[in-house]
Amino acid sequence: MVEAIYSDIVYDAAGGFILTATSKYKGFFFLTQKELLPRFTEVKVLKGGNYVMVKTMEGKWGYVSNSLQEFFED
């Protein structure tokens, strides 16, 4: 269950929910019941909902899987 710490929760047709915290950072709730906590400035859901593309506070782009594995270039 999603707690009331979010200012916005939006369903994305690609599969899952984009979570926006009161701090304006974004996270994601996968349909596999895994929650990616809001610590990103942008979250883009990839088709199928198994991965999201995320942007960190430092401006670095990467991917997170529905098992919460993170993939970033060095």
PQR file of N, CA, C, O and H, with PARSE charges and radii, in Angstrom:
ATOM      1  N   MET A   1       0.836  -1.168   0.000 -0.4000 1.5000
ATOM      2  CA  MET A   1       0.000   0.000   0.000 -0.0000 2.0000
ATOM      3  C   MET A   1       0.891   1.244   0.000  0.5500 1.7000
ATOM      4  O   MET A   1       1.933   1.269   0.654 -0.5500 1.4000
ATOM      5  N   VAL A   2       0.482   2.250  -0.720 -0.4000 1.5000
ATOM      6  CA  VAL A   2       1.243   3.490  -0.837 -0.0000 2.0000
ATOM      7  C   VAL A   2       0.866   4.430   0.313  0.5500 1.7000
ATOM      8  O   VAL A   2      -0.315   4.658   0.576 -0.5500 1.4000
ATOM      9  H   VAL A   2      -0.365   2.229  -1.252  0.4000 1.0000
ATOM     10  N   GLU A   3       1.871   4.965   0.986 -0.4000 1.5000
ATOM     11  CA  GLU A   3       1.633   5.873   2.111 -0.0000 2.0000
ATOM     12  C   GLU A   3       1.241   7.260   1.626  0.5500 1.7000
ATOM     13  O   GLU A   3       1.386   7.571   0.443 -0.5500 1.4000
ATOM     14  H   GLU A   3       2.830   4.780   0.772  0.4000 1.0000
ATOM     15  N   ALA A   4       0.747   8.090   2.528 -0.4000 1.5000
ATOM     16  CA  ALA A   4       0.272   9.436   2.199 -0.0000 2.0000
ATOM     17  C   ALA A   4       1.398  10.468   2.150  0.5500 1.7000
ATOM     18  O   ALA A   4       1.161  11.644   2.428 -0.5500 1.4000
ATOM     19  H   ALA A   4       0.629   7.838   3.489  0.4000 1.0000
ATOM     20  N   ILE A   5       2.610  10.055   1.805 -0.4000 1.5000
ATOM     21  CA  ILE A   5       3.728  10.996   1.695 -0.0000 2.0000
ATOM     22  C   ILE A   5       3.834  11.558   0.285  0.5500 1.7000
ATOM     23  O   ILE A   5       4.758  12.314  -0.017 -0.5500 1.4000
ATOM     24  H   ILE A   5       2.802   9.100   1.579  0.4000 1.0000
ATOM     25  N   TYR A   6       2.900  11.195  -0.571 -0.4000 1.5000
ATOM     26  CA  TYR A   6       2.950  11.595  -1.974 -0.0000 2.0000
ATOM     27  C   TYR A   6       1.967  12.715  -2.267  0.5500 1.7000
ATOM     28  O   TYR A   6       0.829  12.706  -1.797 -0.5500 1.4000
ATOM     29  H   TYR A   6       2.150  10.581  -0.326  0.4000 1.0000
ATOM     30  N   SER A   7       2.432  13.685  -3.058 -0.4000 1.5000
ATOM     31  CA  SER A   7       1.544  14.771  -3.472 -0.0000 2.0000
ATOM     32  C   SER A   7       0.781  14.402  -4.734  0.5500 1.7000
ATOM     33  O   SER A   7      -0.243  15.009  -5.047 -0.5500 1.4000
ATOM     34  H   SER A   7       3.356  13.692  -3.439  0.4000 1.0000
ATOM     35  N   ASP A   8       1.290  13.384  -5.477 -0.4000 1.5000
ATOM     36  CA  ASP A   8       0.623  12.964  -6.704 -0.0000 2.0000
ATOM     37  C   ASP A   8       0.992  11.518  -7.019  0.5500 1.7000
ATOM     38  O   ASP A   8       2.136  11.100  -6.845 -0.5500 1.4000
ATOM     39  H   ASP A   8       2.122  12.891  -5.223  0.4000 1.0000
ATOM     40  N   ILE A   9       0.008  10.772  -7.484 -0.4000 1.5000
ATOM     41  CA  ILE A   9       0.210   9.397  -7.936 -0.0000 2.0000
ATOM     42  C   ILE A   9      -0.525   9.278  -9.258  0.5500 1.7000
ATOM     43  O   ILE A   9      -1.739   9.474  -9.324 -0.5500 1.4000
ATOM     44  H   ILE A   9      -0.922  11.112  -7.626  0.4000 1.0000
ATOM     45  N   VAL A  10       0.224   8.951 -10.325 -0.4000 1.5000
ATOM     46  CA  VAL A  10      -0.362   8.915 -11.665 -0.0000 2.0000
ATOM     47  C   VAL A  10      -0.096   7.555 -12.296  0.5500 1.7000
ATOM     48  O   VAL A  10       1.042   7.087 -12.335 -0.5500 1.4000
ATOM     49  H   VAL A  10       1.210   8.792 -10.271  0.4000 1.0000
ATOM     50  N   TYR A  11      -1.162   6.926 -12.791 -0.4000 1.5000
ATOM     51  CA  TYR A  11      -0.995   5.657 -13.504 -0.0000 2.0000
ATOM     52  C   TYR A  11      -0.421   5.938 -14.881  0.5500 1.7000
ATOM     53  O   TYR A  11      -0.881   6.843 -15.577 -0.5500 1.4000
ATOM     54  H   TYR A  11      -2.086   7.306 -12.760  0.4000 1.0000
ATOM     55  N   ASP A  12       0.582   5.167 -15.275 -0.4000 1.5000
ATOM     56  CA  ASP A  12       1.156   5.279 -16.614 -0.0000 2.0000
ATOM     57  C   ASP A  12       0.708   4.061 -17.415  0.5500 1.7000
ATOM     58  O   ASP A  12       0.839   2.929 -16.949 -0.5500 1.4000
ATOM     59  H   ASP A  12       0.955   4.432 -14.710  0.4000 1.0000
ATOM     60  N   ALA A  13       0.187   4.285 -18.599 -0.4000 1.5000
ATOM     61  CA  ALA A  13      -0.349   3.205 -19.429 -0.0000 2.0000
ATOM     62  C   ALA A  13       0.702   2.157 -19.793  0.5500 1.7000
ATOM     63  O   ALA A  13       0.343   1.045 -20.179 -0.5500 1.4000
ATOM     64  H   ALA A  13       0.080   5.204 -18.977  0.4000 1.0000
ATOM     65  N   ALA A  14       1.990   2.486 -19.678 -0.4000 1.5000
ATOM     66  CA  ALA A  14       3.056   1.520 -19.953 -0.0000 2.0000
ATOM     67  C   ALA A  14       3.138   0.463 -18.852  0.5500 1.7000
ATOM     68  O   ALA A  14       3.760  -0.583 -19.040 -0.5500 1.4000
ATOM     69  H   ALA A  14       2.282   3.390 -19.364  0.4000 1.0000
ATOM     70  N   GLY A  15       2.510   0.734 -17.702 -0.4000 1.5000
ATOM     71  CA  GLY A  15       2.449  -0.248 -16.629 -0.0000 2.0000
ATOM     72  C   GLY A  15       3.083   0.181 -15.336  0.5500 1.7000
ATOM     73  O   GLY A  15       4.287   0.002 -15.152 -0.5500 1.4000
ATOM     74  H   GLY A  15       2.005   1.583 -17.549  0.4000 1.0000
ATOM     75  N   GLY A  16       2.301   0.750 -14.425 -0.4000 1.5000
ATOM     76  CA  GLY A  16       2.781   1.151 -13.114 -0.0000 2.0000
ATOM     77  C   GLY A  16       2.357   2.561 -12.761  0.5500 1.7000
ATOM     78  O   GLY A  16       1.637   3.211 -13.519 -0.5500 1.4000
ATOM     79  H   GLY A  16       1.323   0.896 -14.575  0.4000 1.0000
ATOM     80  N   PHE A  17       2.804   3.032 -11.607 -0.4000 1.5000
ATOM     81  CA  PHE A  17       2.400   4.330 -11.087 -0.0000 2.0000
ATOM     82  C   PHE A  17       3.615   5.211 -10.828  0.5500 1.7000
ATOM     83  O   PHE A  17       4.564   4.788 -10.167 -0.5500 1.4000
ATOM     84  H   PHE A  17       3.388   2.504 -10.991  0.4000 1.0000
ATOM     85  N   ILE A  18       3.588   6.427 -11.346 -0.4000 1.5000
ATOM     86  CA  ILE A  18       4.632   7.408 -11.055 -0.0000 2.0000
ATOM     87  C   ILE A  18       4.240   8.108  -9.763  0.5500 1.7000
ATOM     88  O   ILE A  18       3.144   8.658  -9.648 -0.5500 1.4000
ATOM     89  H   ILE A  18       2.817   6.771 -11.883  0.4000 1.0000
ATOM     90  N   LEU A  19       5.142   8.082  -8.797 -0.4000 1.5000
ATOM     91  CA  LEU A  19       4.906   8.671  -7.480 -0.0000 2.0000
ATOM     92  C   LEU A  19       5.669   9.983  -7.378  0.5500 1.7000
ATOM     93  O   LEU A  19       6.864  10.033  -7.665 -0.5500 1.4000
ATOM     94  H   LEU A  19       6.032   7.635  -8.890  0.4000 1.0000
ATOM     95  N   THR A  20       4.988  11.035  -6.973 -0.4000 1.5000
ATOM     96  CA  THR A  20       5.650  12.316  -6.739 -0.0000 2.0000
ATOM     97  C   THR A  20       5.527  12.637  -5.257  0.5500 1.7000
ATOM     98  O   THR A  20       4.421  12.766  -4.732 -0.5500 1.4000
ATOM     99  H   THR A  20       4.016  10.995  -6.740  0.4000 1.0000
ATOM    100  N   ALA A  21       6.663  12.763  -4.588 -0.4000 1.5000
ATOM    101  CA  ALA A  21       6.686  13.067  -3.159 -0.0000 2.0000
ATOM    102  C   ALA A  21       6.419  14.550  -2.938  0.5500 1.7000
ATOM    103  O   ALA A  21       6.474  15.347  -3.875 -0.5500 1.4000
ATOM    104  H   ALA A  21       7.561  12.657  -5.015  0.4000 1.0000
ATOM    105  N   THR A  22       6.134  14.907  -1.710 -0.4000 1.5000
ATOM    106  CA  THR A  22       5.928  16.313  -1.379 -0.0000 2.0000
ATOM    107  C   THR A  22       7.199  17.119  -1.622  0.5500 1.7000
ATOM    108  O   THR A  22       7.135  18.340  -1.766 -0.5500 1.4000
ATOM    109  H   THR A  22       6.089  14.259  -0.949  0.4000 1.0000
ATOM    110  N   SER A  23       8.358  16.450  -1.668 -0.4000 1.5000
ATOM    111  CA  SER A  23       9.636  17.107  -1.964 -0.0000 2.0000
ATOM    112  C   SER A  23       9.825  17.340  -3.463  0.5500 1.7000
ATOM    113  O   SER A  23      10.819  17.936  -3.878 -0.5500 1.4000
ATOM    114  H   SER A  23       8.410  15.458  -1.550  0.4000 1.0000
ATOM    115  N   LYS A  24       8.870  16.871  -4.280 -0.4000 1.5000
ATOM    116  CA  LYS A  24       8.866  16.980  -5.753 -0.0000 2.0000
ATOM    117  C   LYS A  24       9.731  15.934  -6.438  0.5500 1.7000
ATOM    118  O   LYS A  24       9.758  15.877  -7.667 -0.5500 1.4000
ATOM    119  H   LYS A  24       8.062  16.387  -3.943  0.4000 1.0000
ATOM    120  N   TYR A  25      10.445  15.101  -5.673 -0.4000 1.5000
ATOM    121  CA  TYR A  25      11.190  14.004  -6.284 -0.0000 2.0000
ATOM    122  C   TYR A  25      10.224  12.905  -6.685  0.5500 1.7000
ATOM    123  O   TYR A  25       9.139  12.770  -6.119 -0.5500 1.4000
ATOM    124  H   TYR A  25      10.424  15.147  -4.674  0.4000 1.0000
ATOM    125  N   LYS A  26      10.642  12.118  -7.680 -0.4000 1.5000
ATOM    126  CA  LYS A  26       9.756  11.097  -8.222 -0.0000 2.0000
ATOM    127  C   LYS A  26      10.295   9.697  -7.970  0.5500 1.7000
ATOM    128  O   LYS A  26      11.500   9.467  -7.864 -0.5500 1.4000
ATOM    129  H   LYS A  26      11.523  12.229  -8.139  0.4000 1.0000
ATOM    130  N   GLY A  27       9.345   8.774  -7.878 -0.4000 1.5000
ATOM    131  CA  GLY A  27       9.643   7.360  -7.739 -0.0000 2.0000
ATOM    132  C   GLY A  27       8.662   6.584  -8.596  0.5500 1.7000
ATOM    133  O   GLY A  27       7.993   7.155  -9.457 -0.5500 1.4000
ATOM    134  H   GLY A  27       8.366   8.961  -7.965  0.4000 1.0000
ATOM    135  N   PHE A  28       8.575   5.285  -8.361 -0.4000 1.5000
ATOM    136  CA  PHE A  28       7.705   4.463  -9.199 -0.0000 2.0000
ATOM    137  C   PHE A  28       7.227   3.251  -8.420  0.5500 1.7000
ATOM    138  O   PHE A  28       7.970   2.668  -7.630 -0.5500 1.4000
ATOM    139  H   PHE A  28       9.119   4.821  -7.662  0.4000 1.0000
ATOM    140  N   PHE A  29       5.971   2.880  -8.655 -0.4000 1.5000
ATOM    141  CA  PHE A  29       5.406   1.667  -8.075 -0.0000 2.0000
ATOM    142  C   PHE A  29       5.138   0.700  -9.215  0.5500 1.7000
ATOM    143  O   PHE A  29       4.238   0.907 -10.028 -0.5500 1.4000
ATOM    144  H   PHE A  29       5.368   3.353  -9.297  0.4000 1.0000
ATOM    145  N   PHE A  30       5.947  -0.376  -9.260 -0.4000 1.5000
ATOM    146  CA  PHE A  30       5.814  -1.380 -10.310 -0.0000 2.0000
ATOM    147  C   PHE A  30       4.598  -2.261 -10.037  0.5500 1.7000
ATOM    148  O   PHE A  30       4.200  -2.435  -8.885 -0.5500 1.4000
ATOM    149  H   PHE A  30       6.678  -0.545  -8.599  0.4000 1.0000
ATOM    150  N   LEU A  31       4.016  -2.809 -11.081 -0.4000 1.5000
ATOM    151  CA  LEU A  31       2.873  -3.708 -10.932 -0.0000 2.0000
ATOM    152  C   LEU A  31       3.269  -5.023 -10.271  0.5500 1.7000
ATOM    153  O   LEU A  31       2.401  -5.827  -9.931 -0.5500 1.4000
ATOM    154  H   LEU A  31       4.339  -2.668 -12.017  0.4000 1.0000
ATOM    155  N   THR A  32       4.568  -5.252 -10.087 -0.4000 1.5000
ATOM    156  CA  THR A  32       5.079  -6.421  -9.360 -0.0000 2.0000
ATOM    157  C   THR A  32       5.107  -6.156  -7.853  0.5500 1.7000
ATOM    158  O   THR A  32       5.659  -6.951  -7.093 -0.5500 1.4000
ATOM    159  H   THR A  32       5.273  -4.598 -10.363  0.4000 1.0000
ATOM    160  N   GLN A  33       4.512  -5.040  -7.420 -0.4000 1.5000
ATOM    161  CA  GLN A  33       4.423  -4.633  -6.014 -0.0000 2.0000
ATOM    162  C   GLN A  33       5.740  -4.132  -5.434  0.5500 1.7000
ATOM    163  O   GLN A  33       5.895  -4.092  -4.213 -0.5500 1.4000
ATOM    164  H   GLN A  33       4.064  -4.394  -8.037  0.4000 1.0000
ATOM    165  N   LYS A  34       6.681  -3.754  -6.272 -0.4000 1.5000
ATOM    166  CA  LYS A  34       7.954  -3.178  -5.810 -0.0000 2.0000
ATOM    167  C   LYS A  34       7.864  -1.662  -5.906  0.5500 1.7000
ATOM    168  O   LYS A  34       7.336  -1.119  -6.877 -0.5500 1.4000
ATOM    169  H   LYS A  34       6.556  -3.787  -7.264  0.4000 1.0000
ATOM    170  N   GLU A  35       8.385  -0.984  -4.885 -0.4000 1.5000
ATOM    171  CA  GLU A  35       8.329   0.480  -4.841 -0.0000 2.0000
ATOM    172  C   GLU A  35       9.732   1.073  -4.941  0.5500 1.7000
ATOM    173  O   GLU A  35      10.610   0.787  -4.127 -0.5500 1.4000
ATOM    174  H   GLU A  35       8.814  -1.425  -4.096  0.4000 1.0000
ATOM    175  N   LEU A  36       9.915   1.899  -5.953 -0.4000 1.5000
ATOM    176  CA  LEU A  36      11.143   2.666  -6.119 -0.0000 2.0000
ATOM    177  C   LEU A  36      10.904   4.007  -5.433  0.5500 1.7000
ATOM    178  O   LEU A  36      10.095   4.813  -5.894 -0.5500 1.4000
ATOM    179  H   LEU A  36       9.202   2.132  -6.615  0.4000 1.0000
ATOM    180  N   LEU A  37      11.602   4.237  -4.346 -0.4000 1.5000
ATOM    181  CA  LEU A  37      11.357   5.444  -3.551 -0.0000 2.0000
ATOM    182  C   LEU A  37      11.690   6.710  -4.330  0.5500 1.7000
ATOM    183  O   LEU A  37      12.586   6.702  -5.174 -0.5500 1.4000
ATOM    184  H   LEU A  37      12.260   3.582  -3.972  0.4000 1.0000
ATOM    185  N   PRO A  38      10.977   7.795  -4.054 -0.5600 1.5000
ATOM    186  CA  PRO A  38      11.188   9.054  -4.780  0.2800 2.0000
ATOM    187  C   PRO A  38      12.530   9.692  -4.441  0.5500 1.7000
ATOM    188  O   PRO A  38      12.717  10.227  -3.349 -0.5500 1.4000
ATOM    189  N   ARG A  39      13.455   9.630  -5.386 -0.4000 1.5000
ATOM    190  CA  ARG A  39      14.758  10.281  -5.240 -0.0000 2.0000
ATOM    191  C   ARG A  39      15.300  10.701  -6.592  0.5500 1.7000
ATOM    192  O   ARG A  39      16.500  10.927  -6.747 -0.5500 1.4000
ATOM    193  H   ARG A  39      13.302   9.196  -6.274  0.4000 1.0000
ATOM    194  N   PHE A  40      14.415  10.806  -7.567 -0.4000 1.5000
ATOM    195  CA  PHE A  40      14.799  11.156  -8.928 -0.0000 2.0000
ATOM    196  C   PHE A  40      14.048  12.403  -9.383  0.5500 1.7000
ATOM    197  O   PHE A  40      12.926  12.659  -8.945 -0.5500 1.4000
ATOM    198  H   PHE A  40      13.440  10.623  -7.441  0.4000 1.0000
ATOM    199  N   THR A  41      14.681  13.178 -10.271 -0.4000 1.5000
ATOM    200  CA  THR A  41      14.017  14.382 -10.780 -0.0000 2.0000
ATOM    201  C   THR A  41      13.066  14.055 -11.922  0.5500 1.7000
ATOM    202  O   THR A  41      12.103  14.783 -12.163 -0.5500 1.4000
ATOM    203  H   THR A  41      15.592  12.971 -10.627  0.4000 1.0000
ATOM    204  N   GLU A  42      13.339  12.947 -12.632 -0.4000 1.5000
ATOM    205  CA  GLU A  42      12.456  12.512 -13.718 -0.0000 2.0000
ATOM    206  C   GLU A  42      12.358  10.995 -13.723  0.5500 1.7000
ATOM    207  O   GLU A  42      13.324  10.293 -13.423 -0.5500 1.4000
ATOM    208  H   GLU A  42      14.121  12.356 -12.436  0.4000 1.0000
ATOM    209  N   VAL A  43      11.175  10.501 -14.070 -0.4000 1.5000
ATOM    210  CA  VAL A  43      10.942   9.063 -14.221 -0.0000 2.0000
ATOM    211  C   VAL A  43      10.148   8.870 -15.500  0.5500 1.7000
ATOM    212  O   VAL A  43       9.083   9.460 -15.680 -0.5500 1.4000
ATOM    213  H   VAL A  43      10.390  11.071 -14.315  0.4000 1.0000
ATOM    214  N   LYS A  44      10.679   8.032 -16.390 -0.4000 1.5000
ATOM    215  CA  LYS A  44       9.983   7.710 -17.639 -0.0000 2.0000
ATOM    216  C   LYS A  44       9.821   6.198 -17.706  0.5500 1.7000
ATOM    217  O   LYS A  44      10.797   5.454 -17.606 -0.5500 1.4000
ATOM    218  H   LYS A  44      11.544   7.552 -16.244  0.4000 1.0000
ATOM    219  N   VAL A  45       8.590   5.754 -17.876 -0.4000 1.5000
ATOM    220  CA  VAL A  45       8.300   4.321 -17.907 -0.0000 2.0000
ATOM    221  C   VAL A  45       8.523   3.785 -19.317  0.5500 1.7000
ATOM    222  O   VAL A  45       8.054   4.370 -20.294 -0.5500 1.4000
ATOM    223  H   VAL A  45       7.797   6.358 -17.958  0.4000 1.0000
ATOM    224  N   LEU A  46       9.238   2.674 -19.416 -0.4000 1.5000
ATOM    225  CA  LEU A  46       9.450   2.041 -20.706 -0.0000 2.0000
ATOM    226  C   LEU A  46       8.319   1.057 -20.976  0.5500 1.7000
ATOM    227  O   LEU A  46       7.750   0.490 -20.043 -0.5500 1.4000
ATOM    228  H   LEU A  46       9.619   2.199 -18.623  0.4000 1.0000
ATOM    229  N   LYS A  47       7.997   0.857 -22.228 -0.4000 1.5000
ATOM    230  CA  LYS A  47       6.889  -0.007 -22.627 -0.0000 2.0000
ATOM    231  C   LYS A  47       6.991  -1.367 -21.936  0.5500 1.7000
ATOM    232  O   LYS A  47       8.055  -1.988 -21.915 -0.5500 1.4000
ATOM    233  H   LYS A  47       8.460   1.317 -22.986  0.4000 1.0000
ATOM    234  N   GLY A  48       5.896  -1.809 -21.385 -0.4000 1.5000
ATOM    235  CA  GLY A  48       5.858  -3.085 -20.668 -0.0000 2.0000
ATOM    236  C   GLY A  48       5.943  -2.918 -19.164  0.5500 1.7000
ATOM    237  O   GLY A  48       5.541  -3.811 -18.418 -0.5500 1.4000
ATOM    238  H   GLY A  48       5.032  -1.306 -21.402  0.4000 1.0000
ATOM    239  N   GLY A  49       6.465  -1.775 -18.706 -0.4000 1.5000
ATOM    240  CA  GLY A  49       6.531  -1.488 -17.284 -0.0000 2.0000
ATOM    241  C   GLY A  49       7.577  -2.267 -16.506  0.5500 1.7000
ATOM    242  O   GLY A  49       7.555  -2.255 -15.275 -0.5500 1.4000
ATOM    243  H   GLY A  49       6.791  -1.050 -19.313  0.4000 1.0000
ATOM    244  N   ASN A  50       8.499  -2.950 -17.194 -0.4000 1.5000
ATOM    245  CA  ASN A  50       9.535  -3.707 -16.491 -0.0000 2.0000
ATOM    246  C   ASN A  50      10.749  -2.860 -16.130  0.5500 1.7000
ATOM    247  O   ASN A  50      11.535  -3.234 -15.259 -0.5500 1.4000
ATOM    248  H   ASN A  50       8.516  -2.960 -18.194  0.4000 1.0000
ATOM    249  N   TYR A  51      10.900  -1.727 -16.797 -0.4000 1.5000
ATOM    250  CA  TYR A  51      12.018  -0.807 -16.549 -0.0000 2.0000
ATOM    251  C   TYR A  51      11.517   0.623 -16.576  0.5500 1.7000
ATOM    252  O   TYR A  51      10.571   0.958 -17.288 -0.5500 1.4000
ATOM    253  H   TYR A  51      10.262  -1.423 -17.504  0.4000 1.0000
ATOM    254  N   VAL A  52      12.178   1.466 -15.778 -0.4000 1.5000
ATOM    255  CA  VAL A  52      11.958   2.905 -15.863 -0.0000 2.0000
ATOM    256  C   VAL A  52      13.302   3.570 -16.120  0.5500 1.7000
ATOM    257  O   VAL A  52      14.340   3.112 -15.643 -0.5500 1.4000
ATOM    258  H   VAL A  52      12.948   1.195 -15.200  0.4000 1.0000
ATOM    259  N   MET A  53      13.265   4.651 -16.879 -0.4000 1.5000
ATOM    260  CA  MET A  53      14.457   5.466 -17.096 -0.0000 2.0000
ATOM    261  C   MET A  53      14.361   6.605 -16.089  0.5500 1.7000
ATOM    262  O   MET A  53      13.327   7.266 -15.991 -0.5500 1.4000
ATOM    263  H   MET A  53      12.422   5.023 -17.267  0.4000 1.0000
ATOM    264  N   VAL A  54      15.432   6.833 -15.346 -0.4000 1.5000
ATOM    265  CA  VAL A  54      15.407   7.821 -14.272 -0.0000 2.0000
ATOM    266  C   VAL A  54      16.544   8.824 -14.425  0.5500 1.7000
ATOM    267  O   VAL A  54      17.590   8.522 -14.998 -0.5500 1.4000
ATOM    268  H   VAL A  54      16.272   6.296 -15.425  0.4000 1.0000
ATOM    269  N   LYS A  55      16.314  10.020 -13.898 -0.4000 1.5000
ATOM    270  CA  LYS A  55      17.333  11.067 -13.889 -0.0000 2.0000
ATOM    271  C   LYS A  55      17.611  11.439 -12.437  0.5500 1.7000
ATOM    272  O   LYS A  55      16.697  11.782 -11.686 -0.5500 1.4000
ATOM    273  H   LYS A  55      15.464  10.265 -13.432  0.4000 1.0000
ATOM    274  N   THR A  56      18.895  11.367 -12.047 -0.4000 1.5000
ATOM    275  CA  THR A  56      19.279  11.678 -10.670 -0.0000 2.0000
ATOM    276  C   THR A  56      19.328  13.188 -10.442  0.5500 1.7000
ATOM    277  O   THR A  56      19.209  13.979 -11.377 -0.5500 1.4000
ATOM    278  H   THR A  56      19.637  11.088 -12.656  0.4000 1.0000
ATOM    279  N   MET A  57      19.503  13.559  -9.194 -0.4000 1.5000
ATOM    280  CA  MET A  57      19.628  14.973  -8.833 -0.0000 2.0000
ATOM    281  C   MET A  57      20.843  15.611  -9.494  0.5500 1.7000
ATOM    282  O   MET A  57      20.873  16.822  -9.710 -0.5500 1.4000
ATOM    283  H   MET A  57      19.600  12.916  -8.434  0.4000 1.0000
ATOM    284  N   GLU A  58      21.857  14.783  -9.818 -0.4000 1.5000
ATOM    285  CA  GLU A  58      23.079  15.277 -10.462 -0.0000 2.0000
ATOM    286  C   GLU A  58      22.942  15.344 -11.981  0.5500 1.7000
ATOM    287  O   GLU A  58      23.883  15.744 -12.667 -0.5500 1.4000
ATOM    288  H   GLU A  58      21.833  13.799  -9.642  0.4000 1.0000
ATOM    289  N   GLY A  59      21.792  14.962 -12.510 -0.4000 1.5000
ATOM    290  CA  GLY A  59      21.560  15.017 -13.949 -0.0000 2.0000
ATOM    291  C   GLY A  59      21.978  13.765 -14.700  0.5500 1.7000
ATOM    292  O   GLY A  59      21.997  13.762 -15.931 -0.5500 1.4000
ATOM    293  H   GLY A  59      21.028  14.638 -11.952  0.4000 1.0000
ATOM    294  N   LYS A  60      22.310  12.713 -13.987 -0.4000 1.5000
ATOM    295  CA  LYS A  60      22.759  11.460 -14.596 -0.0000 2.0000
ATOM    296  C   LYS A  60      21.552  10.562 -14.896  0.5500 1.7000
ATOM    297  O   LYS A  60      20.694  10.356 -14.038 -0.5500 1.4000
ATOM    298  H   LYS A  60      22.294  12.716 -12.987  0.4000 1.0000
ATOM    299  N   TRP A  61      21.497  10.029 -16.134 -0.4000 1.5000
ATOM    300  CA  TRP A  61      20.408   9.139 -16.544 -0.0000 2.0000
ATOM    301  C   TRP A  61      20.798   7.685 -16.333  0.5500 1.7000
ATOM    302  O   TRP A  61      21.965   7.318 -16.461 -0.5500 1.4000
ATOM    303  H   TRP A  61      22.194  10.198 -16.831  0.4000 1.0000
ATOM    304  N   GLY A  62      19.807   6.862 -16.007 -0.4000 1.5000
ATOM    305  CA  GLY A  62      20.021   5.429 -15.850 -0.0000 2.0000
ATOM    306  C   GLY A  62      18.699   4.693 -15.920  0.5500 1.7000
ATOM    307  O   GLY A  62      17.658   5.278 -16.218 -0.5500 1.4000
ATOM    308  H   GLY A  62      18.858   7.161 -15.903  0.4000 1.0000
ATOM    309  N   TYR A  63      18.756   3.400 -15.640 -0.4000 1.5000
ATOM    310  CA  TYR A  63      17.568   2.550 -15.693 -0.0000 2.0000
ATOM    311  C   TYR A  63      17.430   1.790 -14.387  0.5500 1.7000
ATOM    312  O   TYR A  63      18.420   1.475 -13.728 -0.5500 1.4000
ATOM    313  H   TYR A  63      19.601   2.925 -15.398  0.4000 1.0000
ATOM    314  N   VAL A  64      16.174   1.495 -14.019 -0.4000 1.5000
ATOM    315  CA  VAL A  64      15.894   0.667 -12.853 -0.0000 2.0000
ATOM    316  C   VAL A  64      14.892  -0.396 -13.294  0.5500 1.7000
ATOM    317  O   VAL A  64      13.894  -0.092 -13.948 -0.5500 1.4000
ATOM    318  H   VAL A  64      15.369   1.750 -14.555  0.4000 1.0000
ATOM    319  N   SER A  65      15.172  -1.648 -12.925 -0.4000 1.5000
ATOM    320  CA  SER A  65      14.290  -2.755 -13.304 -0.0000 2.0000
ATOM    321  C   SER A  65      13.187  -2.937 -12.264  0.5500 1.7000
ATOM    322  O   SER A  65      13.217  -2.329 -11.194 -0.5500 1.4000
ATOM    323  H   SER A  65      15.983  -1.895 -12.394  0.4000 1.0000
ATOM    324  N   ASN A  66      12.210  -3.787 -12.599 -0.4000 1.5000
ATOM    325  CA  ASN A  66      11.113  -4.043 -11.664 -0.0000 2.0000
ATOM    326  C   ASN A  66      11.555  -4.896 -10.471  0.5500 1.7000
ATOM    327  O   ASN A  66      10.760  -5.144  -9.564 -0.5500 1.4000
ATOM    328  H   ASN A  66      12.185  -4.281 -13.468  0.4000 1.0000
ATOM    329  N   SER A  67      12.809  -5.347 -10.463 -0.4000 1.5000
ATOM    330  CA  SER A  67      13.371  -6.005  -9.277 -0.0000 2.0000
ATOM    331  C   SER A  67      14.256  -5.024  -8.497  0.5500 1.7000
ATOM    332  O   SER A  67      14.961  -5.409  -7.564 -0.5500 1.4000
ATOM    333  H   SER A  67      13.455  -5.146 -11.199  0.4000 1.0000
ATOM    334  N   LEU A  68      14.202  -3.749  -8.901 -0.4000 1.5000
ATOM    335  CA  LEU A  68      14.898  -2.618  -8.280 -0.0000 2.0000
ATOM    336  C   LEU A  68      16.413  -2.627  -8.506  0.5500 1.7000
ATOM    337  O   LEU A  68      17.153  -1.989  -7.757 -0.5500 1.4000
ATOM    338  H   LEU A  68      13.630  -3.437  -9.659  0.4000 1.0000
ATOM    339  N   GLN A  69      16.874  -3.337  -9.522 -0.4000 1.5000
ATOM    340  CA  GLN A  69      18.285  -3.263  -9.912 -0.0000 2.0000
ATOM    341  C   GLN A  69      18.501  -1.972 -10.673  0.5500 1.7000
ATOM    342  O   GLN A  69      17.720  -1.628 -11.559 -0.5500 1.4000
ATOM    343  H   GLN A  69      16.273  -3.855 -10.131  0.4000 1.0000
ATOM    344  N   GLU A  70      19.569  -1.251 -10.327 -0.4000 1.5000
ATOM    345  CA  GLU A  70      19.874   0.025 -10.971 -0.0000 2.0000
ATOM    346  C   GLU A  70      21.026  -0.138 -11.954  0.5500 1.7000
ATOM    347  O   GLU A  70      21.996  -0.848 -11.688 -0.5500 1.4000
ATOM    348  H   GLU A  70      20.204  -1.531  -9.607  0.4000 1.0000
ATOM    349  N   PHE A  71      20.898   0.533 -13.092 -0.4000 1.5000
ATOM    350  CA  PHE A  71      21.918   0.494 -14.135 -0.0000 2.0000
ATOM    351  C   PHE A  71      22.273   1.924 -14.523  0.5500 1.7000
ATOM    352  O   PHE A  71      21.460   2.636 -15.113 -0.5500 1.4000
ATOM    353  H   PHE A  71      20.110   1.109 -13.308  0.4000 1.0000
ATOM    354  N   PHE A  72      23.502   2.343 -14.187 -0.4000 1.5000
ATOM    355  CA  PHE A  72      23.994   3.674 -14.524 -0.0000 2.0000
ATOM    356  C   PHE A  72      25.373   3.540 -15.147  0.5500 1.7000
ATOM    357  O   PHE A  72      26.153   2.671 -14.756 -0.5500 1.4000
ATOM    358  H   PHE A  72      24.163   1.765 -13.708  0.4000 1.0000
ATOM    359  N   GLU A  73      25.679   4.404 -16.122 -0.4000 1.5000
ATOM    360  CA  GLU A  73      27.032   4.437 -16.670 -0.0000 2.0000
ATOM    361  C   GLU A  73      27.934   5.176 -15.703  0.5500 1.7000
ATOM    362  O   GLU A  73      27.490   6.086 -15.002 -0.5500 1.4000
ATOM    363  H   GLU A  73      25.046   5.110 -16.439  0.4000 1.0000
ATOM    364  N   ASP A  74      29.201   4.787 -15.663 -0.4000 1.5000
ATOM    365  CA  ASP A  74      30.172   5.468 -14.792 -0.0000 2.0000
ATOM    366  C   ASP A  74      30.602   6.778 -15.376  0.5500 1.7000
ATOM    367  O   ASP A  74      31.415   7.483 -14.778 -0.5500 1.4000
ATOM    368  H   ASP A  74      29.561   4.048 -16.232  0.4000 1.0000
TER
END
